[in-house]
Amino acid sequence: MSDKEDATKKLDKEPLDDEALEKLAVEELMREAVQGAARAEIVGPSGWIKAPQQKTNKRFLVNTLRHAVSSNKYHQSKNSKHSFSKSPKRDTYPKPTIKKDKSKKKH
């Protein structure tokens, strides 16, 4: 188990006071400094600069969500129609009813 996992478990159990928060902040800063130094050894001085986070493609996200919602609405309405009404084939072509005459029995 790493130090970070131990710290998160402590966070869940009890509220932190100022000293505990300061200790966690110092640990996180030291961890970032060690990672930055390792990147600087490999890449050079530009290794200290953090890589920018990629921006979300909002147009793609909005279109995907819009399509998912409309598809869900379509399938819900389609399922609700089928569960309460008869299929079109049954409405247009009713079953023929044939009544057998029981009085005429063949022996």
C-alpha positions as CSV (number, residue, x, y, z in Angstrom):
1,M,0.0,0.0,0.0
2,S,1.4,3.4,-0.9
3,D,1.5,6.5,1.3
4,K,-1.2,8.1,-0.9
5,E,-3.6,5.3,-0.2
6,D,-2.9,5.4,3.5
7,A,-3.6,9.2,3.5
8,T,-6.9,8.7,1.6
9,K,-8.0,6.1,4.1
10,K,-7.1,8.5,7.0
11,L,-9.2,11.2,5.2
12,D,-12.2,9.0,5.1
13,K,-12.1,8.0,8.8
14,E,-11.6,11.3,10.6
15,P,-11.6,15.1,9.9
16,L,-8.2,16.5,9.5
17,D,-6.7,19.3,11.6
18,D,-4.3,22.0,10.3
19,E,-1.2,20.0,11.1
20,A,-2.4,16.9,9.3
21,L,-3.4,18.9,6.2
22,E,0.0,20.7,6.2
23,K,1.8,17.3,6.4
24,L,-0.2,15.9,3.5
25,A,0.4,19.1,1.4
26,V,4.2,18.8,2.1
27,E,4.2,15.1,1.1
28,E,2.4,15.9,-2.2
29,L,4.8,18.8,-3.0
30,M,7.8,16.6,-2.3
31,R,6.3,13.8,-4.6
32,E,5.8,16.4,-7.4
33,A,9.4,17.7,-6.9
34,V,10.8,14.2,-7.2
35,Q,8.8,13.5,-10.4
36,G,9.9,16.8,-11.9
37,A,13.5,16.1,-11.1
38,A,13.3,12.7,-12.8
39,R,11.7,14.3,-15.9
40,A,14.3,17.0,-15.9
41,E,17.1,14.4,-16.0
42,I,15.6,12.8,-19.0
43,V,14.2,15.7,-21.0
44,G,16.2,18.6,-19.7
45,P,15.0,21.9,-18.1
46,S,11.7,21.7,-20.0
47,G,10.9,18.5,-17.9
48,W,10.0,20.7,-15.0
49,I,7.1,22.1,-16.9
50,K,3.9,20.1,-16.5
51,A,2.3,18.9,-19.7
52,P,-0.9,20.8,-20.4
53,Q,-4.1,18.7,-20.1
54,Q,-5.9,18.0,-23.3
55,K,-9.1,20.0,-23.9
56,T,-12.4,18.1,-24.2
57,N,-13.8,18.0,-27.6
58,K,-17.1,19.6,-26.6
59,R,-18.8,19.3,-30.0
60,F,-18.3,15.6,-30.1
61,L,-19.4,15.2,-26.4
62,V,-22.6,17.2,-27.0
63,N,-23.5,15.3,-30.2
64,T,-22.9,12.0,-28.5
65,L,-25.0,12.9,-25.5
66,R,-27.8,14.3,-27.8
67,H,-27.8,11.1,-29.9
68,A,-27.9,8.8,-26.8
69,V,-30.8,10.7,-25.2
70,S,-32.8,10.8,-28.4
71,S,-32.1,7.1,-29.0
72,N,-33.2,6.2,-25.5
73,K,-36.5,8.2,-25.9
74,Y,-37.1,6.4,-29.2
75,H,-36.6,3.0,-27.8
76,Q,-38.7,3.7,-24.7
77,S,-41.6,5.0,-26.8
78,K,-41.3,2.0,-29.1
79,N,-41.3,-0.5,-26.2
80,S,-44.2,1.2,-24.5
81,K,-46.3,1.1,-27.7
82,H,-45.6,-2.6,-28.2
83,S,-46.4,-3.6,-24.6
84,F,-49.8,-2.0,-24.5
85,S,-51.2,-2.3,-28.0
86,K,-51.5,-5.2,-30.5
87,S,-49.1,-5.5,-33.4
88,P,-50.4,-4.1,-36.8
89,K,-50.7,-7.5,-38.3
90,R,-53.2,-8.6,-35.7
91,D,-55.2,-5.4,-36.1
92,T,-55.6,-5.7,-39.8
93,Y,-56.0,-9.5,-40.0
94,P,-58.1,-10.8,-37.2
95,K,-58.0,-14.5,-36.4
96,P,-60.8,-16.4,-38.1
97,T,-63.1,-18.2,-35.6
98,I,-64.4,-21.6,-36.6
99,K,-67.1,-23.1,-34.6
100,K,-67.5,-26.8,-34.7
101,D,-71.0,-28.2,-34.5
102,K,-70.9,-30.7,-31.6
103,S,-74.4,-32.0,-32.3
104,K,-73.2,-33.9,-35.4
105,K,-70.9,-36.5,-34.0
106,K,-69.5,-39.2,-36.2
107,H,-69.4,-42.7,-34.8
